[in-house]
Structures are given as structure tokens and as C-alpha cells.
Amino acid sequence: MQYDLIYQTFIISSILLYLLALFSMIYQKRTPTSMLAWLLAILLVPHLAVPLYFLIGVRKRSRLKRKLIRELHDITPDEAMMDNPVSCILTANGIPAPTRGNRYEFYTSGKEAYHEMVKQIREAQSSIYISTYVFKKDRTTRALLHELTERAREGVEVKLLLDSFGSWQAYFFQQMFEPLKDAGGKVIFCFPLLSLPFRSYINLRNHRKIYLFDRKRVLSGGMNLAADYMSADGGGPDDFINDLRTSQKAQWQDILFLIEGPAVFHYHQIFAADWTYASGVPMRVSQKEAPAPVEGGDTFMQVVPSGPDIRTDALFEALLSAIYAAKERIWIVTPYFVPDDNLLRALIIAHHKGVDVKLITPRFSNHKLADLGRSSYMRELEDVGAHVALYERNMLHAKAILMDRAGVMLGSVNMDNRSLFLNYEVVTFAYSEKIINEVEDWMKELLTQSSRNMKKVKPVRRFFENLMRIFAPQL
């Protein structure tokens, strides 16, 4: 009798959880692909899939929505940008309008990026705020920690915000930060791995790269803090030994950019919101702190955060709009290409309209599972005649999109579902000719080091490539 009661209670509880999961999917207005993937998992392994859904399946967090959207404000919107289709989509979603008077520098060398990072740390007078996804325990971070510790001892405010998943080495070996903390620096981890899973949201990642100095200058892009991305001695693609699978010694190909001017204020606001949430200690930002336009600064820039703390999918809408509006070209550089079906279809339609669609991606990335997951999407693009360029040198980790000659997107966002819909990300849209030409030259150089035509595979491999589409929302 007691056994029957326990069994009945278990069955009723399970049914209620299944219904709750289904209601949650409908309420969140998930895509059909995502919903079908979860429903299939629940049918096949219900007792595993339902708990997993509540751990990793919820995308927008109601109590996080207000963290950024209420704090990001326009500074000096410029009428000249009001007709730009991408800018209009973003501002309609509550993203601050582009600012003018920004100075910009572009780095594609890990050695140059490292020396600029050290230079900015040494020249900072009042504050250094750093947010990064990966912080490895290696020669690069040892040197940077030494520089940060010295500045903290001199009275500079140092805050270091790390993602606990991406920086797992640092998370589990936090003694490396003791000298910095003793000098007065602060170190906080986003979504601690050892906290309660329902509290830390184990499927979320802070993938933003924000390196902010004196609230006046910011470095951002795709580079994390590790020797793979930047180091004092470089170690570029010429050190690469043919197959990425047999050598990881070469420094990855990535980008970093420096901004000085009004656009920095929005990076400051984003960092402050993230720090406040992760630490529980309010970090207030006044609009009076917004930097003035830089003399000679000629770059229009629009800073765009995305993630669970943003009410809408502003970035995703802007990308779709840019692809559909393109008349000349859409050139994409990304290490991981696992797009939403809408984005993939938009790229195919753009190609059919005569738009020059180029995808530049590494032949082999640093994740075999990601390579398997992206292959069917890349083949679909290649099959319709789009230019799929496979970068043959070292790992290509950069993220950038050229949209006609009207603008360029640079930042931390990959062209995959995780970056576009799950991670906390930040990108910058730039609308000035100089920056567009510079990024175009860099992409052309990548193309000279790339090949076309994906390797033909056996039916078994093709089957598993297509099967991976079921799991695309989580890749």
C-alpha cells in the first residue's frame, strides 16, 4: 500500500514536471527546432531530460532582464546614422544609438595585442576593469597578473571578472590571485561552478571581453587572456605544423581593437552591471563619466550587448536585417558556424540574389564536437555555391561580419546558437569607411591563406553531421 502511494506520487509529480517543461517552452516562444529537440529528448529519456531542461534549457532570465536594459542610455545620438538599417533595428530594441568622435585601432597580431594590453595597464591612472571568458594559468597571465598587482599596490582600482566555466583553471586554483588581492585588487567569478546549479544557471556563460582603463579607453574583441591569444613573443601562423590536430603550439589568429571616445561609456555600463550581479556589490555609473569625443576621432560606433539580461534578441534581429538588406556582400569570419535556421536561410537567399556571401572559418577548430556540429551547415552553404573558405593555418578564433560597405560587426559573438541566444556577449558595430576598409584588408589576407571545397565524407559521417542539428541549440 505504501509502495503504491509512493509510486503514484512519483508518476503524478513526473507528469506535472513534463507539463511544466512544455508550458515553459511555449511561454518562452522557443523556435520549433529547439522545442522539437527538447521534446524528443523528453520522450526518449524523460527522467534525465526534464531536470536538464530546467537546468540548461531556460534562455531568458526574468530577474536578470533589468540588469542592463535600464542602465544603457544614449549619450549624443547622431542624426547622420538614423537611416542606417542596422542601427535603426538596434535602437528600436532599446540599444543606445551610435556615437561619433571615437578613435579606433585594430590588432590582428597576438604580440601587438599583448604589448598594447601591457601599455594600457601601465598607463592607467585610476582604474583597470577586466572581464574575460578564458583566463588560463600560463606565461601570459602570470605576466599580466604581475602588472596588475603592481598597479594595485600603487593605488589603482583593479577589478577582475572571470567566467568560472571558461576560466576553470583559475577558478579551481585561485591562489594565483592572492598577491593581487593582498595588493587591494578584486577578483570575482561569474556563475560559480560550486554554487547550487539552479542558482548559478550552469548553462550560462559570460563570454564578454571588456578591458577597460580609466573608464576612457577599452580593448575588446575575440581575444581572451591566455598565451593562445596573446603573448610577449607572438608565435604566429608561421610556427604552425600543418595539421591543427597534431600541433597546438601556434598562437591563434584573433583580433583585438582599442576604442577611445564616447562609445567607451557603454562598455563601462555593461561591465558595471555584470560586476554588480556577480559580486552583489553595486557599482554605479554616472552619465557624467561618459568620455568626450576624441579630437580627430572619425568613427561612428554602436555598442551592443546580448544575452539573458537583454529583454529582446536585438543583435540577432540586426544580423538578420543586415543579411536581407545586403546588396553587395556579407563576409563572415567565425570559428564556430552553427547558425539558427533563419540565419542560414537568409544567407542562402542573399546568395541567390547575387550577394557575395563568404564564410571564413578554420578547417579544424579547437573543438571536434563543434566541427561535427557545424559541418552540415557549411555543406549546405557550399552546395548552393556560396564561398566557404577554410583557413589552413593556425586556429582562427576571430569574429567579424562585413555588411556591404555600410558597416562591420566586431566582438565576442560567434555565429552559433550558444553565442546568439545563450551567452552574455558584447559586440561593436562600426559604420566608418576607414575601419571597414581595414577589416576588409584583413579578411582578404585570411582568404589568401584559405582553401575551398570541404572534404567529401562517407555516409556514416554525413549521418552524424546531420544528426547533430538536433543538438544545435546547445552547441
N, C-alpha and C positions, 0 to 999 in steps of 0.2 A: 504493500500500500504506500509506504513512504517512498519506495523507489519509483512508483508510478507518478507520484506527485512531483518528485524532482525531475523526472523525465518530461512531464507535461510542462512544467515551469521552464525547462530548457528550450523546448520546442516553441513555446509562446514567445519567449524572450528572443529567440533566433529570428522568428517571423517578424517581430516588431523591429529588430535591428535591420533586417533586409528591407522592410518598408521604409524605415527612416533613411537608409542609404539611398534608396530610389527617390524618395521625396527630396533629399538633399541635391541629387544630380539634376532633377527637374527645376528645383528652385534656383540653382546656380546657372541655369541655362547653358549647360555644358554642350560642347559640339557633339553631333551624332557619333563621330568616330570615337571620341573619348568615352561617351556613355556606353556604346556597344562593347568597348574593350572592358570596361568595369563590369558590365552585366554578364559578359562571357566568363570573366574570372569568378564572379559570384556564383554562377551556375556550376562551374567546374570544381571550384574549391571554396565553397561558401564560408566555412568556418575560419579560413585564412584570409580570404579576400575582403570580407566585411570589416574586420578590425583594421586591415591595411588601408581600406578606403578612408576611414576616419582619421588615420594617422597621416596619410600622404595624399589623399585624393581631394581635399578641400583646398581650393585655389585662392580665393579672396577672403581675407580675414576681417570680419566686421569691426572688431575692436582695434584694428590697425589702420582702417581706411583713412581716418582723420589725421594720421601722424604727419603726412606731408601735404595733403591737398589744401589744408587750411593755412599752411605757412608759406607756400610758394607764391610770391606776388610779382607782378610786373614792376620793372624799375623805370625804364624810359622806352616804352614801345615806340617803334619807328614806323611811320606811315608807309615808307617805301616797301615794307615787307608784307603789307596787308593783302596783296594779290597773289602771293606765293601759295599754291595749293597745299603743300605740306604744312607750312606754317599755319594756315587757316584751320586745318584739321586739328592740329595740336592745340592751338589757342581755344578752339571751340570745346576741347576736352579739359580746359582748365589749366593747361600748361602755359607758363609765362611766355609772353611774346619775345621775339628775338631782340637782342640788344646790339647796338653798334659801338664802335670805338674800342674793339678788343684787339689785342696783339696776340699773335699766334706763331708757334714754332712746332715743327713736325720732326719726330725722330723715328728712324727705322732701324737704327743700329743699337744693339744692346749695350755696347760700350759707351756710345754717346749718351744714351738714356741714363746709364748709371752715373756718369760724371755730372750730368745735369741734376740728377736727384741729390747727389752729394753737395753740389754747389748750392742748391736751394736750401738744403738743411743747414749748411754753414752760414748762409746769409740771412736766415730767418732771425728777426729781432724780437718777436713777441710770442709767436705760436707756431706749432707744427702739428697738423691733424692728418693722420694717415688711416685710410680704410682700404683693406685689400682682402681678396678671397684666399689667395695662397701666400703663406709666409713660411718658407721652408727653413730648416736648420742647416745652413750651408755657409760657404765663404762670403757670399754676397750679404746675407742677412746679419752675419757676425760683424761685418764692417759697418753696415748701416746702423745696427744697434749701438755700436761704439760711438758713431757720430751723434746719434740721438741722445745717448746718455751724457755725452759731453755738453750738448746744448741744454739739456735739462739741468745739469749742475750749474750752468751759467744763468739759470732763471727763466729760460724759455719754456712756455707751456707745451708739453708733449702729450698727445693723446694717440693711442694706437688701438684701432678697432679691427678685429680679425674674425673671419668666419671659422667656426670651430670645425666644420667638416673639411673645408678646403685647406685649413691650416692645422690638420690633426696632429702633426708632429709637434708644433708649438703648443697645441692645446694640452697634450699629454706630458710634455717636458717644459713646463712653464718656468723652471728655474733659470732658463736662459734670459728671462726678463728681470731677474732680481736686481742687477745693477741699475737698470733703467728705473725701476720702481723706487729703489733706495735714493736715487737722484731726484725723485719727485715726479717722474713720468707715470702715466696711467695706461693700463693695458686691459682691454675688455674683449670678451669673445661673444659673438652673436650666436644665438641658439645653442647653448652649451650641450654637448653630447650626453653628458651625465645627468642632465636635468630630466624631469618627468617628460616622457615623449609627447603627451597631449599639451604640455605647457610650451615645449620648445619647438614643436612643429618640425619633426625630423626631416620632412621633405623639402623644407625651405632653405635657401642659400642666399647669403649676402654676397653677390658677385660683383658689386661695385668696386671700382678702383678710383679712389679720390686721395690725392696727395696735395694737401693744402698748406700754404705757407703765408703766415701773417695775414690771413684772410684776404690777400690781394693777388696771389698767384696760385695756380693749380696745375698739377700734372695729372693726366688721366689717359685712358686708352685701354689696351688689352693686357699690358704688362703687369704681372704680379711681382711680388718681392721674392725672388729666388734666382739662383745662378742660371737656370734655364732661360730666363728672360733678360737679365741684365747682369753685367759684371765689369770689373775694372779692366780686364784684359780681353773682353769680347769673346771670340770663339765662334765666328760666324759660319756660314754655309760652306766655306772652302774647307773646313775641317771635317765635313760630313763624309762618312764612308758608305756611299751608295744607298744601302737599304736601311730605312729607319728602324726596322725590326732588329737589326744587328748592332746598331750604334745609337746611343742617346747622348753622345758627348758634345755634339754641336749645339750652340746656342740657338734657341728657336727664333724664327722670323716673326716679329711682332712690332707693334707701333706704340708710341707714347707721344702725347702732344702737350704743349705748355700754353696756357691761356693767362693773359693779364688784362684786366678790364672789368666792366660791369657783369659779364657772364659768370665771373668767379663767385659772385654773391649767391647764385642759385646752388652751386656746389657746396657752399658753406651751409646753406639751409638744409640741404639733403644730409650732409654729414651730421649736423646738429640733431636732426630728427632721428637718425639711426643711433647716434650716441645716447640720446635721451631714452630711447626704447630699450637698448641693450643694457645700459648701466642703471636705469631707474633714476638717474640724477638729471634734472632739467638743464639743458644747455640752450640758453636763449640767444636769439639773433635779432638784432635791430636793423631795420631798413636803412638806418643812418650809416651802417657799416658797409653798405654797397660801395665798391670801388668806383671812382670816377673814370670816364672814358680816357684811354691812354692816348697821349699825343702821337699822332701818326698811325693810331690803330685803325685799320680799314676793314675789319672782319665783322660781318653780321653773324651772330651765334645764338642758338636756342638750345638750352639745356633741358633734357627730357629724362626724368626718372620713370621707371616702370616697375611693376611688381605687385605683391599682395596689398601694399599700403597705398596704392593708387586706385581710385574709385573706378576708372574706366581702363580700357585697353588702348590708350591714346597712341602709343608707339606702334602697335600692330595696325591700327586704323591708318596711321600716317604712311606706313610702308605699303599697305595695300593701295592706298590712294596714289602714291608715287609711282607704283608699277603700272597701274591702269592709265595714269596720265602721261606716262613716258612716251615720247615721240622719237627719240634718237637712241638712247641706251639705258640699260640697267646693268651695271657691273657690280658683282658681289664678291667680296673676299670673306671667307669664313672657314674655320677649321672643322665645324660640325654642321652638316646640312641635313636636318630632319624637319622640314617645314610643315606647317599646317597645310591641309589640303587646299584651302583658299589661296594661300600664297603660291603654292606650286601651280595651281590652275591659272593664277594671274600672270605668272612668268611665262607659261606656255602660250597664253593668249597674246601677251606682249610680243613674243617671238613671231607668232603668226601674223601680227600686224606689221612686221618688218622692223621692230625694235631690236637693237643689238643687245642680246642677253648673254652675259658672260658670268660664269661661276668659276671662281678661282679657289681651289681647296687643296689641301695636301693629298698626295697619292695615298699615304698612310698617316693617320693621325696617331695620337698617343693613347687612344682607346680602341681596342679591337672590336668591342661591342658597338661603339659608335660607328665604326667603319662598316660593320654589318648592317646597322640600322639605317645608314644614310644611302647605301648603295642603290636600292630600288628607286629612290627619288632622283638620284643623279642619273641613273639609266633612263628614267622617263624623260628627263630634260634632254639628254643626249639623243634619245630616239626621235624626238621631234626636230632635231637639228640645231638646238642651242649649243653654245660653245662651253663645254665643260673642260676646264683647264686643270690638270693635275700637277701640282707643284712638286718637283722632283728632288729638291734639295733637302734641307732640314725640315723639322716640324713647323708648319705655318699656323700660327695662333692668332693672327691679326683679325680684326673685324671691321669692315668698312663697306659702304654702299655708295656708288656714284649714280646720281639720278639726272639723266640728261646733262646739261651744263648749268642746271639750276641750283644744285646743292649736293652735299655729301654728308653722310652719316658716319661718325666715328665713335667708338666707345667700347663697352664691355659686352654688348649683346651678340650672341651667336644666332645664326639662322636655324634655330631648332625650337621645339615646343617648350623645353625647360627654360631657356633664356627668355622667350617671348611671353610665357604665361605663368611661370612659377618663381623664377629667381627675382631678387631685388637687383635691378640693373640701372645704369645711367649711361646715356649717350649724348653727344652734341651734334646738332645739325648746323652746318656752316654753309652760308649762302654767298660767299665772295669768290670772285674769279681766281684770285691768287691761290687760295687753298685748294680749290677744285683742280686747278692745273697741277699742283704739286702732288696731290693724291693720284691723279691720272698718270703722271710720270712714274710714280712708284708702282702702280698696278701694271703698267706696260713692262716694267722691268721684271715683275713676277711672271708675266706671260712668257718672256724670253727664257725663263727657267722652268717652264711647264711643258707638258705634252698633252695630246688629246687621245681619245679613244680608250675607254675603260676596258680592262681585261675581260675577255669572254669567260664565263663560268659555266660549270656543269649544272644540270637541272636541280640537283640536290641543294647546291649553294643558292641558286636562284629562289628555290622554295623558301629557304630560311631567311633570305633577304626580304622577301615579300611578307613572310610571317611576322617579321619584326615590326611591321607597320602597326600591328595590334598594340605594341608597347610604345609606340612613338610618343604619346603624350607624356611619358615619364622619362624619356631619354634626354 
